[in-house]
Amino acid sequence: MRRMLLVVIAALALPTGAAAAAPQPSFTSEQPAGTLSDDFWEPTTAVDLHSSYVYQAVTAIDSHECASHNCPGTSIKVRASSDDGTTWGPLVFVCGLACKNVGWQFDPQLAVAADGTLYAAWLNTFNPGTVLSKSFDHGKTWTTPVTMNGNLSYNDKPTLVISPSGKDVYLTFDDKADDYSVASHDYGASFSQPIQTNSDAYEYLSYGGTITPNGNVYFAQTGEPKSGAGAEPVSLVRSTDGGRAWTRTTIDTSAEPPVCAFKGCYADFYSSQATIASDASGKLVLAYLKSTVDGGAKSLFVRLSTDGASWSAPILVNARGDSNMPGLAAGPTAGDFRLVWQDNRNGVDAWNTWYTRTTNGGSTWSAPVRLSNLGSGAPYKTPAGYTFPFGDYGGLAVDSAGTNFVIWGEGDGIYTGGGTGGSWWVRGR
């Protein structure tokens, strides 16, 4: 397979508080993860920090492994690269034949332990909900999924984090009303009973988590009023005792989100989102979306902390268009963080994916780089951008050499309204 052509994508004007000290970033041209006929949703990615392996996962809409269609009709698929993303193996069903009579799968999460074990979590419908499986051969085969729902009959929106060894595994998810977290200290073989982490009037959805070097666990979440539309708290859930107890801190509040006008789009698609990452020194960066006007466009902010208890004032990263789906990851050195997001600064139906970096712990950020550089090649692409941010998530991972791997969704509308789209990705520094 031919090597991908490395191109330099021009950086645009500096955002508020930005500094251009870092070298000019260079990324491969974007390309689909799969083919243009693949209808992929919710992409994510992970890297092995101790080898050249890179992984991507997608939710494959209307894709099933059983000829008789009694396997999941929408399935989680994973593919692997053994050479830092230069070439890729085939997309593999994580649990197709082995998950017969499971109606569907959504919400994939990936993580890699220091010994190369690949962890995957996803939804096997809402009941049992979140399950965990592992692969010891780079995604070719997978263990039987482990459930963690306890007494819950519904859960959704999992976020997965693991310790470097993979022994400690943490997940958070919601049960349509409240947020719950679980912990495993036997490499995901078994889990604690779900612990409710909130007691207020909001349903919390998580979009990122991290474990600091001292073992503290953090999940970044935003809340939606149980009573309906309204202001949305940006929240952080923290455990300092291995998941036995969790504390919640409200960091900020966003106004009621913009309405998604696409056919079949659910009301909270453009809600505020938050994610978090930590570096080797234990420094934390929280990235989140906030609007100050009901129905108004959301801007992208970060806050900084050295202890997870006290946080800096908000630092504006992007105020152009409506920002969505932030992804955040630490680089190989202290103070190095990478941040990606999608926004529609070029027009209501002209979305793009952007990248920025800090090398001083988040105080300043480099000029944004447009990663979605192709103006054609799919029905939903124009020189201004793509029609719709296809997928509830995107993914960002950084390897030990500092190379970024970014994956996101592009489409012509939401799948629940008949829209189609795919997952696109780049790599670069």
C-alpha positions in Angstrom: 0.0 0.0 0.0 1.3 3.4 -0.9 2.4 5.9 1.7 0.2 8.8 2.4 1.3 12.2 1.0 2.2 14.5 3.9 0.9 18.0 3.3 1.1 21.2 5.3 -2.3 22.7 6.1 -2.1 26.4 6.6 -2.8 27.8 10.0 -5.3 30.7 10.2 -5.5 33.8 12.3 -4.5 33.4 16.0 -7.4 32.8 18.4 -7.8 34.8 21.6 -4.8 34.3 23.9 -2.9 32.3 21.2 0.8 32.2 20.7 2.6 31.0 17.6 5.8 29.6 19.3 5.3 26.0 18.2 6.6 24.9 14.8 4.2 25.0 11.8 2.0 21.9 12.1 1.9 19.4 9.2 -0.8 16.8 8.6 -1.7 14.2 6.0 -4.6 15.1 3.8 -7.9 13.8 5.3 -9.1 10.4 4.1 -12.0 8.2 5.0 -11.7 5.4 7.5 -13.2 2.8 5.2 -14.9 3.6 1.9 -17.3 6.4 0.9 -20.1 3.8 0.9 -19.5 3.0 4.6 -22.0 4.7 6.8 -19.9 5.2 9.9 -20.9 7.1 13.1 -19.1 7.9 16.4 -15.5 7.4 15.5 -12.7 7.2 18.0 -9.0 6.4 18.1 -6.3 5.2 20.5 -2.5 4.6 20.3 -0.1 2.2 21.9 2.5 4.4 23.6 5.0 1.6 23.6 4.8 0.5 20.0 3.8 1.7 16.5 0.2 0.4 16.8 -2.7 2.7 16.2 -6.4 1.8 16.4 -9.7 3.3 15.1 -13.2 2.3 16.1 -16.5 3.3 14.4 -20.2 2.6 14.8 -21.1 1.0 11.5 -24.7 1.8 10.7 -26.7 -1.2 9.3 -23.6 -3.4 9.3 -24.0 -7.0 10.6 -21.8 -10.1 10.6 -24.6 -12.7 10.5 -26.2 -13.5 7.1 -29.5 -14.2 9.0 -29.4 -10.7 10.5 -29.6 -11.9 14.1 -26.4 -10.2 15.0 -26.3 -6.5 15.9 -27.7 -4.6 12.9 -25.5 -1.6 13.8 -22.1 -2.8 15.0 -18.8 -1.7 16.5 -15.9 -2.2 14.2 -12.2 -1.7 14.9 -9.1 -1.6 12.7 -5.4 -1.6 13.5 -2.3 -0.1 12.0 1.1 -1.6 12.9 3.1 1.2 11.3 1.9 4.5 12.8 -1.1 4.8 10.5 0.8 4.3 7.2 -1.2 1.1 6.4 -4.3 -0.4 8.0 -5.7 -3.8 8.4 -9.4 -4.6 7.8 -12.3 -3.4 9.9 -13.1 -6.2 12.4 -16.4 -6.8 14.2 -15.7 -6.5 17.9 -18.7 -8.6 18.8 -20.7 -9.7 15.8 -21.3 -13.5 15.8 -20.5 -13.6 19.5 -23.3 -11.1 20.2 -26.2 -12.8 18.5 -29.6 -11.5 19.4 -28.1 -8.2 20.5 -30.2 -5.7 18.5 -27.6 -2.9 18.0 -24.3 -1.5 19.3 -23.2 2.2 19.7 -20.8 4.5 21.6 -17.4 2.8 21.1 -14.5 3.7 23.4 -10.9 2.5 23.1 -7.8 2.4 25.4 -4.4 0.7 25.3 -2.5 -0.7 28.3 1.3 -0.6 28.5 1.6 -4.3 27.6 -0.4 -3.7 24.3 -3.7 -5.0 25.5 -6.5 -3.2 23.7 -9.6 -2.4 25.7 -13.0 -1.6 24.0 -16.2 -0.5 25.7 -19.5 0.1 23.9 -23.3 -0.2 24.3 -24.9 -3.6 23.7 -28.3 -1.9 23.5 -29.5 0.1 26.6 -29.8 -3.1 28.6 -27.3 -4.4 29.7 -25.9 -1.2 28.2 -22.1 -0.7 28.5 -19.9 -3.7 28.1 -16.1 -4.2 28.1 -14.0 -6.5 25.9 -10.2 -6.9 25.4 -8.0 -8.0 22.6 -4.5 -9.4 23.0 -3.7 -9.7 19.3 -4.2 -6.1 18.1 -7.9 -6.3 17.5 -8.1 -9.5 15.6 -10.0 -11.4 18.3 -11.9 -10.3 21.4 -12.8 -11.6 24.8 -16.4 -12.2 25.8 -17.9 -8.9 26.8 -18.2 -8.1 30.5 -21.3 -6.3 31.8 -21.3 -3.7 34.5 -24.9 -2.5 34.8 -25.6 -4.0 38.3 -29.2 -3.3 39.1 -29.7 -0.8 36.3 -31.9 -1.7 33.4 -30.7 1.2 31.2 -27.4 3.0 30.6 -26.0 5.2 27.8 -23.0 7.4 26.8 -20.1 5.5 28.4 -16.6 7.0 28.8 -13.7 4.6 29.4 -10.3 5.3 31.1 -7.7 2.8 32.3 -4.5 3.0 34.3 -1.2 2.5 32.4 -1.0 -1.1 33.4 -4.7 -1.7 32.5 -5.4 -3.2 36.0 -7.6 -0.3 37.0 -10.5 0.4 34.7 -13.1 3.1 35.2 -16.3 3.9 33.3 -19.1 6.4 33.7 -22.5 6.4 32.0 -26.0 7.7 32.5 -29.3 5.9 33.1 -31.5 8.5 31.4 -31.9 10.4 34.7 -28.6 10.3 36.6 -24.9 9.6 36.2 -23.2 6.5 37.5 -19.5 5.3 37.6 -18.0 1.9 38.0 -14.5 0.6 38.8 -12.5 -2.6 38.2 -9.2 -3.5 39.8 -8.7 -6.8 38.1 -8.1 -5.7 34.5 -11.8 -5.4 33.7 -12.7 -9.0 34.7 -15.4 -7.7 37.1 -16.8 -4.3 38.2 -18.1 -2.7 41.3 -21.8 -1.9 41.6 -22.6 1.4 39.8 -22.3 4.4 42.1 -24.6 7.4 41.5 -22.5 10.5 41.2 -25.2 13.2 41.2 -28.4 14.0 43.2 -29.6 17.2 41.4 -32.0 18.1 38.6 -29.7 17.3 35.7 -28.9 14.3 33.5 -25.1 14.3 33.0 -23.4 13.1 29.8 -19.7 12.4 29.7 -17.3 13.1 26.8 -13.9 12.6 28.2 -11.9 11.3 31.2 -8.4 10.9 32.5 -6.3 9.3 35.2 -3.5 11.4 36.7 -0.1 9.9 37.7 -1.2 9.7 41.4 -4.2 7.5 40.4 -7.0 10.2 40.7 -9.8 9.7 38.1 -11.7 12.5 36.4 -14.7 12.5 34.0 -15.7 15.7 32.3 -19.5 16.1 31.8 -22.3 18.5 30.9 -25.8 18.4 32.4 -29.1 18.6 30.7 -32.2 19.6 32.8 -34.4 16.6 33.5 -37.4 18.9 33.2 -36.6 19.9 29.6 -34.5 22.5 27.9 -32.5 25.1 29.9 -29.1 26.1 31.1 -26.5 23.3 31.2 -23.8 22.9 33.9 -20.3 22.0 32.9 -19.3 19.5 35.6 -16.3 17.4 36.7 -16.6 14.1 38.6 -13.6 13.0 40.6 -12.5 10.0 42.6 -9.3 9.9 44.7 -9.9 6.5 46.3 -10.1 4.1 43.4 -13.7 4.7 42.5 -15.2 4.0 46.0 -16.5 7.6 46.2 -17.0 10.3 43.7 -17.3 14.1 44.1 -18.9 16.5 41.7 -17.8 20.1 41.0 -19.7 22.5 38.7 -17.0 24.5 36.7 -19.2 26.7 34.6 -22.7 26.9 33.0 -23.8 27.2 29.4 -27.0 28.6 28.1 -29.7 26.5 26.4 -28.1 25.1 23.2 -28.9 25.8 19.6 -31.6 23.8 17.9 -30.6 21.1 15.4 -32.8 21.7 12.4 -31.8 18.6 10.4 -34.6 16.0 9.8 -34.7 13.5 12.7 -32.1 15.3 14.8 -32.5 14.9 18.5 -33.0 18.0 20.6 -29.7 17.9 22.5 -27.4 17.2 19.6 -25.7 20.6 19.9 -25.7 20.7 23.7 -22.6 21.8 25.5 -19.8 19.2 25.8 -16.7 18.8 28.0 -13.5 16.8 28.0 -10.4 16.5 30.1 -6.8 15.4 29.8 -3.7 15.2 32.1 0.0 15.3 31.4 2.9 13.4 33.0 3.2 16.0 35.7 -0.4 15.6 36.7 -1.5 19.0 35.3 -5.1 19.0 34.1 -6.7 20.8 31.2 -10.5 20.9 30.9 -12.0 21.9 27.5 -15.7 22.7 27.2 -18.3 24.5 25.1 -20.3 27.4 26.4 -22.9 29.8 25.1 -24.1 32.9 27.0 -27.3 33.3 25.1 -30.1 30.7 24.8 -29.9 29.2 21.4 -26.7 31.0 20.6 -23.5 29.6 19.2 -21.1 27.9 21.6 -17.5 29.0 22.1 -14.6 26.8 23.1 -12.9 27.4 26.4 -10.3 25.7 28.6 -9.5 25.8 32.3 -6.3 24.7 34.0 -5.6 23.0 37.3 -2.6 21.4 39.1 -4.7 19.5 41.7 -8.2 19.0 40.2 -9.7 21.0 43.1 -9.0 24.6 42.1 -9.3 25.8 38.5 -8.1 28.8 36.5 -10.4 31.4 35.0 -11.7 30.4 31.5 -9.4 30.8 28.6 -11.1 31.4 25.2 -9.8 29.1 22.4 -12.4 29.6 19.7 -15.4 32.0 19.3 -16.0 31.5 15.6 -19.1 29.7 14.5 -20.8 27.1 16.8 -18.1 24.9 18.3 -18.9 21.2 18.8 -17.3 17.9 19.8 -14.0 18.9 21.4 -11.3 16.2 21.7 -8.3 16.7 24.1 -5.1 14.7 24.6 -1.7 15.2 26.3 1.5 15.1 24.4 4.7 13.3 25.4 6.1 16.2 27.5 4.8 18.1 30.5 2.7 21.1 29.5 2.0 19.7 26.0 -1.7 19.4 25.1 -3.5 19.0 21.8 -7.1 20.1 21.2 -9.5 19.4 18.2 -13.1 20.5 17.6 -15.6 21.1 14.8 -17.3 24.4 14.0 -19.3 26.1 11.3 -17.6 29.4 11.0 -17.8 29.1 7.2 -21.6 28.8 7.2 -24.5 27.1 8.8 -24.0 23.9 6.8 -20.2 24.3 6.3 -18.5 22.5 9.2 -14.8 21.9 9.5 -12.5 20.1 11.9 -9.8 22.2 13.6 -6.6 21.6 15.6 -4.6 23.6 18.1 -1.8 23.0 20.6 -0.3 24.4 23.7 3.2 23.8 25.0 2.9 25.8 28.2 0.1 23.9 30.0 -2.8 25.7 28.3 -2.1 29.3 29.0 -1.7 30.1 25.3 -2.7 28.1 22.2 -1.3 28.0 18.6 -3.2 29.3 15.6 -6.0 26.8 14.6 -5.3 24.5 11.7 -8.0 23.2 9.4 -7.8 19.4 9.2 -10.8 18.8 6.9 -8.9 20.2 3.9 -10.7 18.5 1.0 -13.4 20.5 -0.7 -14.8 17.6 -2.6 -14.7 13.8 -2.8 -18.0 13.1 -1.0 -21.6 14.4 -1.7 -21.6 16.3 1.6 -18.2 18.1 1.0 -17.7 21.6 -0.5 -14.8 24.0 -0.4 -16.4 25.7 2.6 -16.7 22.4 4.6 -19.0 19.5 5.2 -22.8 19.7 5.7 -23.1 18.1 9.1 -20.9 16.8 12.0 -21.8 13.2 11.6 -21.4 11.4 14.9 -21.8 12.1 18.6 -18.0 11.9 19.1 -14.7 12.4 17.5 -11.3 11.1 18.5 -7.8 12.4 19.2 -4.7 10.4 20.4 -1.1 11.3 20.6 1.7 8.8 20.4 5.1 8.8 22.3 6.8 10.6 19.4 4.2 13.4 19.5 2.3 12.4 16.4 -1.4 13.3 16.5 -4.1 10.9 15.2 -7.5 12.6 14.7 -10.8 11.1 13.5 -14.2 12.7 13.1 -17.5 12.4 11.3 -18.8 14.2 8.2 -22.2 13.7 6.6 -25.3 15.2 5.0 -27.5 14.9 8.1 -28.1 12.8 11.1 -28.6 9.0 10.7 -31.9 9.1 12.7 -33.3 11.3 9.9 -32.0 9.2 7.0 -28.7 11.1 6.7 -25.5 9.4 5.7 -21.9 10.1 6.3 -18.5 8.7 7.1 -15.5 8.9 9.4 -12.5 10.9 8.2 -9.0 11.0 9.8 -5.5 12.6 9.6 -2.2 12.2 11.3 0.5 14.7 11.8 2.4 17.0 14.2 
